[in-house]
Amino acid sequence: MKEKIIAALLAFFLGEWGIHKFYLNEQASGKKYLIWCVIGICTCWLLIGLIPLLVLWVLKLVDCFSILCMSDQEFDEKYNNTKINHEKGLLTD
């Protein structure tokens, strides 16, 4: 079961690498973050690499705050595949 706070912390501290995306089973997005981060780091000496790194920095902050602003119910439904039956208050898979 994935934890919301762990996903937000991973997004904040390791978001450029896409670690939070891998944690949330969003493999395609995680690979894109990782590729763009490696490209940015490899081309930093040309100064052009700062552009993808800056974009990734903004995206990681957006991801972090969107995860934190998401309710626990929304997070569980989206990332833990858990639905809550509102009438009975029961968890269903």
Backbone as a printed PyTorch tensor [residue, N CA C, xyz], in Angstrom:
tensor([[[  0.8420,  -1.1700,   0.0000],
         [  0.0000,   0.0000,   0.0000],
         [  0.8900,   1.2370,   0.0000]],

        [[  0.6540,   2.0960,  -0.9270],
         [  1.4730,   3.2880,  -1.0840],
         [  1.0110,   4.3800,  -0.1220]],

        [[  1.9720,   5.1160,   0.4100],
         [  1.6880,   6.1780,   1.3620],
         [  1.8220,   7.5360,   0.6770]],

        [[  0.8830,   8.4150,   0.9690],
         [  0.8520,   9.7370,   0.3490],
         [  2.0650,  10.5720,   0.7500]],

        [[  2.4400,  10.5540,   2.0120],
         [  3.5530,  11.3750,   2.4800],
         [  4.8760,  10.9020,   1.8810]],

        [[  5.0270,   9.5960,   1.7260],
         [  6.2560,   9.0680,   1.1140],
         [  6.3380,   9.5040,  -0.3450]],

        [[  5.2250,   9.4320,  -1.0550],
         [  5.2050,   9.8690,  -2.4580],
         [  5.5430,  11.3510,  -2.5660]],

        [[  5.0110,  12.1690,  -1.6620],
         [  5.2970,  13.6080,  -1.6950],
         [  6.7620,  13.8910,  -1.3700]],

        [[  7.3180,  13.1830,  -0.3940],
         [  8.7330,  13.3800,  -0.0540],
         [  9.6460,  12.9330,  -1.1890]],

        [[  9.2990,  11.8180,  -1.8200],
         [ 10.0960,  11.3690,  -2.9700],
         [ 10.0140,  12.3870,  -4.1010]],

        [[  8.8350,  12.9500,  -4.3190],
         [  8.6750,  13.9590,  -5.3650],
         [  9.5150,  15.1870,  -5.0500]],

        [[  9.5330,  15.5970,  -3.7970],
         [ 10.2630,  16.8080,  -3.4340],
         [ 11.7750,  16.6280,  -3.5160]],

        [[ 12.2680,  15.5150,  -2.9640],
         [ 13.7170,  15.3420,  -2.8880],
         [ 14.3310,  14.6470,  -4.1040]],

        [[ 13.6050,  13.7450,  -4.7510],
         [ 14.1570,  12.9900,  -5.8780],
         [ 13.2860,  13.1040,  -7.1250]],

        [[ 12.4850,  14.1580,  -7.1690],
         [ 11.5220,  14.3140,  -8.2620],
         [ 12.1420,  14.4600,  -9.6320]],

        [[ 13.3160,  15.0800,  -9.7140],
         [ 13.9550,  15.2450, -11.0240],
         [ 14.2430,  13.9020, -11.6680]],

        [[ 14.5170,  12.9130, -10.8420],
         [ 14.8480,  11.5780, -11.3430],
         [ 13.6100,  10.7340, -11.6110]],

        [[ 12.4430,  11.2100, -11.1920],
         [ 11.2070,  10.4800, -11.4280],
         [ 10.9630,   9.3460, -10.4500]],

        [[ 11.6700,   9.3530,  -9.3400],
         [ 11.5470,   8.2690,  -8.3710],
         [ 10.1220,   8.1580,  -7.8430]],

        [[  9.4660,   9.2920,  -7.6340],
         [  8.0910,   9.2640,  -7.1350],
         [  7.1380,   8.6380,  -8.1450]],

        [[  7.4240,   8.8140,  -9.4290],
         [  6.5850,   8.2060, -10.4650],
         [  6.7380,   6.6830, -10.4570]],

        [[  7.9570,   6.2050, -10.2940],
         [  8.1710,   4.7600, -10.1900],
         [  7.4870,   4.2080,  -8.9400]],

        [[  7.5690,   4.9430,  -7.8310],
         [  6.9180,   4.5180,  -6.5860],
         [  5.4100,   4.3990,  -6.7710]],

        [[  4.8180,   5.3070,  -7.5650],
         [  3.3760,   5.3080,  -7.7880],
         [  2.9670,   4.4470,  -8.9850]],

        [[  3.8770,   3.6130,  -9.4680],
         [  3.6270,   2.7040, -10.5960],
         [  3.2660,   3.4320, -11.8870]],

        [[  3.8070,   4.6140, -12.0790],
         [  3.6510,   5.3400, -13.3430],
         [  4.9840,   5.2220, -14.0860]],

        [[  5.2360,   4.0140, -14.5950],
         [  6.5320,   3.6840, -15.1730],
         [  6.9010,   4.5670, -16.3680]],

        [[  5.9380,   4.8140, -17.2600],
         [  6.2340,   5.6110, -18.4590],
         [  6.6520,   7.0290, -18.0800]],

        [[  5.9230,   7.6420, -17.1640],
         [  6.2830,   8.9940, -16.7230],
         [  7.6180,   8.9930, -16.0010]],

        [[  7.8620,   7.9810, -15.1960],
         [  9.1340,   7.8820, -14.4910],
         [ 10.3090,   7.7860, -15.4400]],

        [[ 10.1470,   7.0100, -16.5040],
         [ 11.2210,   6.8860, -17.5010],
         [ 11.4780,   8.2110, -18.2070]],

        [[ 10.4010,   8.9510, -18.5080],
         [ 10.5660,  10.2560, -19.1560],
         [ 11.3190,  11.2240, -18.2570]],

        [[ 10.9520,  11.2780, -16.9750],
         [ 11.6600,  12.1420, -16.0290],
         [ 13.1340,  11.7510, -15.9710]],

        [[ 13.3900,  10.4500, -15.8790],
         [ 14.7570,   9.9640, -15.7540],
         [ 15.5870,  10.3030, -16.9890]],

        [[ 15.0350,  10.0840, -18.1590],
         [ 15.7550,  10.3840, -19.4040],
         [ 16.0640,  11.8700, -19.5130]],

        [[ 15.0620,  12.7130, -19.2420],
         [ 15.2900,  14.1600, -19.3390],
         [ 16.2760,  14.6540, -18.2880]],

        [[ 16.2900,  14.0240, -17.1220],
         [ 17.2530,  14.4080, -16.0960],
         [ 18.6770,  14.0580, -16.5300]],

        [[ 18.8520,  12.8610, -17.0630],
         [ 20.1810,  12.4540, -17.5320],
         [ 20.6400,  13.3560, -18.6830]],

        [[ 19.7400,  13.6620, -19.6090],
         [ 20.0840,  14.5690, -20.7180],
         [ 20.4750,  15.9350, -20.1690]],

        [[ 19.6950,  16.4310, -19.2090],
         [ 20.0020,  17.7340, -18.6260],
         [ 21.3450,  17.7670, -17.9360]],

        [[ 21.6440,  16.7300, -17.1730],
         [ 22.9220,  16.6830, -16.4700],
         [ 24.0810,  16.5520, -17.4520]],

        [[ 23.9160,  15.7190, -18.4830],
         [ 24.9910,  15.5110, -19.4610],
         [ 25.2670,  16.7520, -20.3110]],

        [[ 24.2610,  17.5920, -20.4870],
         [ 24.4550,  18.7800, -21.3300],
         [ 24.5320,  20.0700, -20.5160]],

        [[ 24.6760,  19.9480, -19.2130],
         [ 24.7860,  21.1410, -18.3650],
         [ 26.0170,  21.9800, -18.7130]],

        [[ 27.0820,  21.3320, -19.0850],
         [ 28.2960,  22.0720, -19.4010],
         [ 28.0960,  22.9650, -20.6220]],

        [[ 27.1000,  22.6680, -21.4550],
         [ 26.7570,  23.5330, -22.5950],
         [ 25.7530,  24.6170, -22.2010]],

        [[ 25.3100,  24.5780, -20.9780],
         [ 24.2780,  25.4540, -20.4160],
         [ 22.8910,  25.1660, -20.9670]],

        [[ 22.7910,  24.4250, -22.0570],
         [ 21.4800,  24.0760, -22.5900],
         [ 20.7920,  23.0480, -21.6970]],

        [[ 21.5750,  22.3020, -20.9450],
         [ 21.0220,  21.2980, -20.0550],
         [ 20.2700,  21.8820, -18.8760]],

        [[ 20.4630,  23.1610, -18.6270],
         [ 19.7500,  23.7970, -17.5320],
         [ 18.2640,  23.9150, -17.8240]],

        [[ 17.8900,  23.9550, -19.0920],
         [ 16.4780,  24.0950, -19.4610],
         [ 15.6720,  22.8640, -19.0390]],

        [[ 16.0660,  21.6400, -19.4340],
         [ 15.2850,  20.4930, -18.9680],
         [ 15.3340,  20.3210, -17.4530]],

        [[ 16.4490,  20.6750, -16.8300],
         [ 16.5290,  20.5540, -15.3800],
         [ 15.5970,  21.5490, -14.6880]],

        [[ 15.4840,  22.7420, -15.2220],
         [ 14.5680,  23.7290, -14.6710],
         [ 13.1120,  23.2820, -14.8330]],

        [[ 12.7910,  22.7380, -16.0060],
         [ 11.4360,  22.2320, -16.2450],
         [ 11.1330,  21.0810, -15.2810]],

        [[ 12.0700,  20.1720, -15.1000],
         [ 11.8730,  19.0550, -14.1710],
         [ 11.7270,  19.5470, -12.7340]],

        [[ 12.4500,  20.6030, -12.3700],
         [ 12.3470,  21.1520, -11.0280],
         [ 10.9410,  21.6950, -10.7730]],

        [[ 10.3960,  22.3950, -11.7720],
         [  9.0300,  22.9170, -11.6450],
         [  8.0280,  21.7610, -11.5870]],

        [[  8.2010,  20.7710, -12.4500],
         [  7.2800,  19.6280, -12.4710],
         [  7.2990,  18.8510, -11.1600]],

        [[  8.4790,  18.7170, -10.5570],
         [  8.5450,  17.9800,  -9.2990],
         [  7.8060,  18.7220,  -8.2000]],

        [[  7.8820,  20.0510,  -8.1950],
         [  7.1420,  20.8160,  -7.1980],
         [  5.6400,  20.7160,  -7.4220]],

        [[  5.2290,  20.7600,  -8.6810],
         [  3.8030,  20.6100,  -9.0020],
         [  3.3210,  19.2290,  -8.5660]],

        [[  4.0890,  18.1990,  -8.8630],
         [  3.7280,  16.8380,  -8.4500],
         [  3.6460,  16.7200,  -6.9320]],

        [[  4.6290,  17.2820,  -6.2510],
         [  4.6680,  17.2050,  -4.7970],
         [  3.4270,  17.8550,  -4.1860]],

        [[  3.1160,  19.0660,  -4.6170],
         [  1.9790,  19.7630,  -4.0320],
         [  0.6470,  19.1800,  -4.4820]],

        [[  0.5920,  18.6300,  -5.6750],
         [ -0.6670,  17.9960,  -6.0930],
         [ -0.9190,  16.7170,  -5.2940]],

        [[  0.1410,  15.9990,  -4.9520],
         [ -0.0120,  14.8140,  -4.1090],
         [ -0.4560,  15.2200,  -2.7090]],

        [[  0.1640,  16.2660,  -2.1580],
         [ -0.1900,  16.7060,  -0.8130],
         [ -1.6040,  17.2730,  -0.7270]],

        [[ -2.0540,  17.9330,  -1.7900],
         [ -3.3910,  18.5320,  -1.7890],
         [ -4.4940,  17.5170,  -2.0790]],

        [[ -4.1190,  16.3510,  -2.5380],
         [ -5.0850,  15.2940,  -2.8310],
         [ -5.5960,  14.7100,  -1.5090]],

        [[ -6.8860,  14.4570,  -1.4480],
         [ -7.4220,  13.8320,  -0.2320],
         [ -6.9150,  12.3960,  -0.1490]],

        [[ -6.9650,  11.8520,   1.0620],
         [ -6.5240,  10.4690,   1.2510],
         [ -7.3600,   9.5060,   0.4140]],

        [[ -8.6340,   9.7970,   0.3120],
         [ -9.5330,   8.9500,  -0.4770],
         [ -9.1550,   8.9920,  -1.9560]],

        [[ -8.9080,  10.1890,  -2.4820],
         [ -8.5030,  10.3140,  -3.8840],
         [ -7.1880,   9.5740,  -4.1330]],

        [[ -6.2400,   9.7480,  -3.2230],
         [ -4.9420,   9.1000,  -3.3640],
         [ -5.0980,   7.5850,  -3.3830]],

        [[ -5.8830,   7.0600,  -2.4440],
         [ -6.0850,   5.6130,  -2.3830],
         [ -6.7760,   5.0850,  -3.6320]],

        [[ -7.7740,   5.8140,  -4.1290],
         [ -8.4760,   5.3670,  -5.3350],
         [ -7.5590,   5.3850,  -6.5550]],

        [[ -6.6950,   6.3910,  -6.6230],
         [ -5.8460,   6.5350,  -7.8050],
         [ -4.6240,   5.6090,  -7.7720]],

        [[ -3.9650,   5.5220,  -6.6220],
         [ -2.6850,   4.8150,  -6.5750],
         [ -2.7260,   3.4730,  -5.8450]],

        [[ -3.7110,   3.2500,  -5.0080],
         [ -3.8100,   1.9800,  -4.2860],
         [ -4.9550,   1.1190,  -4.7880]],

        [[ -5.6470,   1.5720,  -5.8180],
         [ -6.7790,   0.8480,  -6.3920],
         [ -7.7990,   0.4580,  -5.3330]],

        [[ -8.0720,   1.3730,  -4.4240],
         [ -9.0240,   1.1350,  -3.3570],
         [-10.2040,   2.0760,  -3.5300]],

        [[-11.3910,   1.5200,  -3.5040],
         [-12.6130,   2.3190,  -3.5860],
         [-13.3370,   2.2160,  -2.2590]],

        [[-13.9100,   3.3310,  -1.8360],
         [-14.6300,   3.3490,  -0.5750],
         [-16.1190,   3.4180,  -0.8720]],

        [[-16.8590,   2.4810,  -0.3160],
         [-18.3040,   2.4660,  -0.4360],
         [-18.8340,   3.4760,   0.5770]],

        [[-19.3160,   4.6320,   0.0790],
         [-19.6970,   5.7320,   0.9540],
         [-20.9030,   5.4060,   1.8270]],

        [[-21.8270,   4.5930,   1.3370],
         [-23.0100,   4.2860,   2.1310],
         [-22.6540,   3.4570,   3.3580]],

        [[-21.7720,   2.4820,   3.1800],
         [-21.4590,   1.5600,   4.2650],
         [-20.1120,   1.8440,   4.9120]],

        [[-19.2890,   2.6840,   4.2750],
         [-17.9710,   2.9730,   4.8080],
         [-17.0050,   1.8150,   4.6880]],

        [[-17.2490,   0.9400,   3.7180],
         [-16.4090,  -0.2470,   3.5430],
         [-15.4150,  -0.0500,   2.4240]],

        [[-14.2470,  -0.6430,   2.5860],
         [-13.2340,  -0.6220,   1.5410],
         [-13.4700,  -1.7880,   0.5980]],

        [[-13.3740,  -1.5120,  -0.7010],
         [-13.4810,  -2.5900,  -1.6830],
         [-12.3270,  -2.4790,  -2.6530]],

        [[-11.9320,  -3.5840,  -3.2160],
         [-10.8400,  -3.6010,  -4.1910],
         [-11.3700,  -3.6020,  -5.5840]]])
